[in-house]
């Protein structure tokens, strides 16, 4: 967001009122309106700074939450233990050769 310059709001208000037929001349009334515009400008600027700061903080917290979810749901690595020796009494299975699926017999149409 762009920040508002100190007299920008008052100048725009003065131009708007002039198009509606109201001219702000130098005096107490114009000075009070100018001061009110200055206060409003300061409030808007402070709100913009606060919103930017809050966005940065929310982004940091969101990153932390995403990281903790990632760590909690990541696959666990296999435990690193010494390989167990094969026992002599356990039978070992040999791999069978894989079969190729046979093609289904095609249906032939008989001519009558």
Protein Blocks (a to p, Z undefined) as FASTA:
>chain_A
ZZddfklmmmmmmmmmmmnopacdedfklmmmmmmmmmmmmmmmmmmmmmmmmmmmmmmm
mmmmmmmmmmmmpccdddddddddddfklccdddddddddddddddddddZZ
